[in-house]
Amino acid sequence: MTMAKLKRDKETSTAVQKIVLLLFGIGPILVMLWFLSSNGFFNPPGT
């Protein structure tokens, strides 16, 4: 019983770690890209 519980908790914690890594790893990059594109950073000069 306890081994199954430990295994399930370990799987849950790895899933949580992946979600946190995704949130804090890719999140800021997406926010930066959105901010730059909303300010016209990716538009060609002179338009």
C-alpha positions in Angstrom: 0.0 0.0 0.0 2.7 2.5 1.0 4.8 1.7 -2.0 2.0 2.4 -4.4 1.2 5.6 -2.6 4.9 6.7 -2.8 5.0 5.9 -6.5 1.9 7.8 -7.2 3.1 10.8 -5.3 6.4 10.7 -7.2 4.6 10.6 -10.5 2.4 13.5 -9.4 5.4 15.5 -8.3 7.2 15.0 -11.6 4.0 16.1 -13.4 3.9 19.2 -11.2 7.6 19.9 -11.9 7.0 19.7 -15.6 4.1 22.1 -15.4 6.2 24.6 -13.3 9.1 24.3 -15.6 6.9 25.0 -18.6 5.3 27.9 -16.9 8.5 29.6 -15.7 10.6 28.5 -18.7 8.4 29.2 -21.7 6.0 31.7 -20.1 8.4 34.7 -19.9 9.6 34.0 -23.4 6.1 34.2 -24.7 5.4 37.3 -22.7 8.5 39.0 -24.1 7.6 38.0 -27.7 4.0 39.3 -27.2 5.4 42.6 -25.7 7.8 43.1 -28.5 5.3 42.4 -31.2 2.7 44.6 -29.6 5.2 47.5 -29.7 5.9 46.9 -33.4 9.4 45.4 -32.9 9.0 42.8 -35.6 7.5 45.2 -38.2 9.9 46.2 -41.0 11.4 49.7 -40.5 9.7 52.6 -42.2 6.1 51.2 -42.0 
